[in-house]
Amino acid sequence: MATGKKPRVTVILECTSCVQNSANKSKKSPGISRYITQKNRHNTPDPLELRKFCRYCYKHTMHREINK
């Protein structure tokens, strides 16, 4: 059997509004919400974006894939 790149990879999703607040430093955020999930690199080659619940913002926000 050939051993190559596996189609499923683990990705980390990070809250975009928490990242903006920590960069502005005008609003002190207690942390940055992160989720770990998997995606199929053949079906979704672009960075993944999902609406998830942020426990620091207390609302559903856009979470974007980060490079690790």
C-alpha positions as CSV (number, residue, x, y, z in Angstrom):
1,M,0.0,0.0,0.0
2,A,1.2,3.5,-0.8
3,T,1.7,5.8,2.1
4,G,1.0,9.4,1.2
5,K,-0.7,12.4,2.7
6,K,-3.9,11.5,4.5
7,P,-7.0,13.4,3.4
8,R,-8.2,14.3,6.9
9,V,-6.2,16.8,8.9
10,T,-6.7,18.3,12.3
11,V,-7.2,22.1,12.3
12,I,-7.6,24.7,15.0
13,L,-10.4,27.3,14.8
14,E,-9.9,30.7,16.5
15,C,-12.5,33.4,17.3
16,T,-12.0,36.4,15.1
17,S,-13.7,38.9,17.4
18,C,-11.5,37.9,20.4
19,V,-8.4,38.3,18.2
20,Q,-9.4,41.7,17.1
21,N,-10.2,42.8,20.7
22,S,-6.8,41.6,21.9
23,A,-5.0,43.4,19.1
24,N,-6.9,46.7,19.8
25,K,-6.2,46.4,23.6
26,S,-9.2,48.8,24.1
27,K,-11.3,46.0,25.4
28,K,-9.6,43.5,27.7
29,S,-10.6,40.0,26.7
30,P,-10.1,37.2,29.2
31,G,-9.0,34.8,26.5
32,I,-9.3,33.6,22.9
33,S,-11.8,30.9,22.1
34,R,-10.4,27.9,20.2
35,Y,-11.9,24.7,18.8
36,I,-10.1,21.7,17.4
37,T,-11.8,19.8,14.6
38,Q,-10.9,17.9,11.4
39,K,-11.4,18.6,7.8
40,N,-10.9,16.8,4.5
41,R,-8.1,18.6,2.6
42,H,-9.3,17.3,-0.8
43,N,-12.9,18.6,-0.4
44,T,-12.0,21.9,1.4
45,P,-8.6,23.2,0.4
46,D,-9.4,26.7,1.5
47,P,-9.2,27.8,5.2
48,L,-12.2,26.7,7.2
49,E,-14.6,29.3,8.6
50,L,-17.5,28.3,10.9
51,R,-19.9,30.1,13.3
52,K,-19.2,28.7,16.7
53,F,-20.1,29.8,20.3
54,C,-17.4,31.9,21.9
55,R,-17.4,31.5,25.7
56,Y,-15.5,34.8,26.2
57,C,-17.8,36.9,23.9
58,Y,-21.0,35.0,25.1
59,K,-22.3,34.8,21.5
60,H,-21.9,32.9,18.3
61,T,-19.1,34.4,16.3
62,M,-17.0,33.5,13.2
63,H,-14.1,31.2,13.9
64,R,-11.4,30.9,11.3
65,E,-8.7,28.3,10.8
66,I,-5.3,29.2,12.0
67,N,-1.9,27.8,10.8
68,K,0.0,26.0,13.5
